[in-house]
């Protein structure tokens, strides 16, 4: 019987955290950033503010949780690409880019909130490290991907870490292009995305 009770408790905790994830995303979009309060979130989730604090100590912890969930989803997407198209390193790199764009568009307000906390002078070094921590999983996957690609002769004989950082920079650039262009309409979005992806291929693929 105790095991059943514990299982039910875990199920309830998961349901509440899933609800927090959904409602925090909604508030980020509705408020155009991190302007929502813990009171707003507790109200939307349907729990007391005290109960919410038993899950997350502050709003920054909520944003970190969102980022970790998104990183896990991104990582699963990368693994799925590898499993469905084994050894198609060059094409998979383009598929990675497409997935990154899809994820950035789907969760753009989380990225903006993360940037706010990362550059807020009030946030100390320890917390800044916490904010960027979710990307570690993705970086490790990319390093392994590029290591294998270099060994197979698909990618240039460069440090897998350097190739990973270059790839990550293009992902971030694609995100910024999307944010800037949404308001200014300075260029053809799809064409710019395709050109940046081709630049990435040209920089990393062995000729």
C-alpha positions in Angstrom: 0.0 0.0 0.0 2.8 2.6 0.8 4.2 1.9 -2.6 0.9 2.8 -4.3 0.7 6.0 -2.2 4.2 7.0 -3.3 3.4 6.2 -6.9 0.3 8.4 -6.7 2.3 11.2 -5.1 4.8 11.0 -8.0 2.0 11.0 -10.5 0.4 14.1 -8.9 3.8 15.9 -8.8 4.3 15.2 -12.5 0.8 16.4 -13.4 1.4 19.7 -11.5 4.9 20.2 -13.0 3.4 19.6 -16.5 0.7 22.1 -15.7 3.4 24.6 -14.5 5.3 24.1 -17.7 2.2 24.7 -19.9 1.0 27.8 -17.9 4.5 29.3 -17.7 4.8 29.0 -21.5 1.4 30.7 -21.8 2.4 33.5 -19.5 5.7 34.1 -21.2 3.9 34.5 -24.5 1.1 36.6 -23.1 3.4 38.9 -21.2 6.0 39.0 -24.0 8.8 37.9 -21.7 9.4 37.4 -18.0 6.9 40.1 -16.7 4.6 37.5 -15.2 4.7 37.0 -11.5 4.7 33.8 -9.3 1.2 34.9 -8.3 0.1 34.9 -11.9 1.6 31.4 -12.4 0.1 30.0 -9.2 -3.3 31.4 -10.2 -3.2 29.9 -13.7 -2.0 26.5 -12.4 -4.7 26.4 -9.8 -2.5 26.0 -6.7 -1.6 28.3 -3.9 1.5 30.4 -4.1 3.0 28.5 -1.2 2.5 25.2 -3.1 4.2 26.7 -6.1 7.2 27.7 -4.0 7.5 24.1 -2.8 8.3 23.2 -6.4 10.3 26.3 -7.5 12.1 28.8 -5.2 11.6 31.7 -7.6 10.8 32.7 -11.2 14.4 32.1 -12.4 14.1 28.5 -11.2 10.8 28.2 -13.3 12.6 29.5 -16.4 15.5 27.0 -15.8 13.0 24.2 -15.6 11.4 25.3 -18.9 14.8 25.4 -20.5 15.7 22.0 -19.2 12.5 20.5 -20.6 13.1 22.1 -24.0 16.7 20.9 -24.0 15.5 17.3 -23.4 13.0 17.6 -26.2 15.7 19.0 -28.5 18.1 16.2 -27.6 15.4 13.5 -28.3 14.9 15.1 -31.7 18.6 14.9 -32.5 18.8 11.3 -31.4 15.7 10.5 -33.5 17.4 12.0 -36.6 20.5 9.9 -36.0 18.4 6.7 -35.6 16.3 7.4 -38.7 19.1 8.4 -41.0 22.3 6.6 -39.7 25.6 7.8 -41.1 24.0 10.6 -43.2 26.2 13.2 -41.5 26.0 16.0 -44.0 22.2 15.7 -44.5 21.7 15.2 -40.8 23.5 18.5 -40.0 20.9 20.2 -42.2 18.2 18.3 -40.3 19.7 19.5 -37.1 19.4 23.1 -38.3 15.8 22.6 -39.3 15.0 21.1 -35.9 16.8 23.9 -34.1 14.7 26.5 -36.1 11.5 24.6 -35.2 12.4 24.5 -31.5 13.4 28.2 -31.4 10.1 29.3 -33.0 8.1 27.0 -30.7 9.8 28.1 -27.5 11.2 31.5 -28.4 10.0 33.2 -25.2 11.9 30.8 -23.1 15.1 31.7 -25.0 14.4 35.4 -24.5 13.8 34.9 -20.7 17.0 32.9 -20.5 18.9 35.7 -22.1 17.5 38.2 -19.7 18.7 36.2 -16.7 22.0 35.5 -18.3 22.8 39.2 -18.8 21.1 40.6 -15.7 23.9 42.1 -13.5 22.0 41.1 -10.4 22.3 37.4 -11.2 25.5 36.0 -9.8 28.0 33.7 -11.6 26.6 30.5 -10.1 23.1 31.2 -11.4 24.4 32.2 -14.8 26.0 28.8 -15.0 22.7 27.2 -14.1 20.9 29.1 -16.9 23.3 27.8 -19.6 23.5 24.3 -18.1 20.7 22.7 -20.2 22.7 23.3 -23.4 25.4 20.9 -22.0 23.4 17.9 -23.0 23.0 19.1 -26.6 26.7 20.2 -26.8 27.8 16.7 -25.7 25.6 15.1 -28.5 27.0 17.5 -31.1 30.6 16.8 -30.1 30.0 13.0 -30.5 28.3 13.7 -33.8 31.2 15.7 -35.2 33.8 13.3 -33.7 32.3 10.4 -35.7 31.9 12.7 -38.8 35.6 13.7 -38.7 36.6 10.0 -38.3 34.5 9.1 -41.3 36.1 11.9 -43.4 32.8 13.7 -43.8 33.8 16.8 -41.8 37.1 18.7 -41.9 39.9 17.5 -39.6 39.2 20.1 -36.9 38.5 19.8 -33.2 35.0 18.4 -32.7 34.6 21.1 -30.0 35.4 23.9 -32.5 32.9 22.4 -35.0 30.3 22.1 -32.2 30.8 25.8 -31.2 30.5 26.9 -34.9 27.3 24.8 -35.3 25.9 26.3 -32.0 26.7 29.8 -33.2 24.8 29.2 -36.4 21.8 27.9 -34.4 21.9 31.1 -32.3 22.3 33.2 -35.4 19.3 31.6 -36.9 17.3 32.4 -33.8 18.4 36.1 -33.8 17.7 36.4 -37.5 14.1 35.2 -36.8 13.6 37.6 -33.9 15.0 40.6 -35.8 13.2 40.0 -39.0 9.8 39.4 -37.4 9.6 43.1 -36.6 11.7 44.8 -39.4 11.1 42.5 -42.4 14.6 43.3 -43.6 15.0 40.2 -45.7 13.4 37.0 -47.0 13.4 34.8 -43.9 13.5 31.4 -45.6 16.3 32.4 -48.0 18.4 33.8 -45.2 18.0 30.6 -43.2 19.0 28.5 -46.2 22.0 30.7 -46.9 23.2 30.4 -43.3 22.8 26.6 -43.4 24.8 26.4 -46.6 27.5 28.6 -45.0 27.7 26.1 -42.1 28.1 23.2 -44.5 30.8 25.0 -46.4 32.7 25.6 -43.2 32.6 22.1 -41.8 32.2 19.6 -44.6 35.4 18.1 -46.1 35.7 18.7 -49.8 
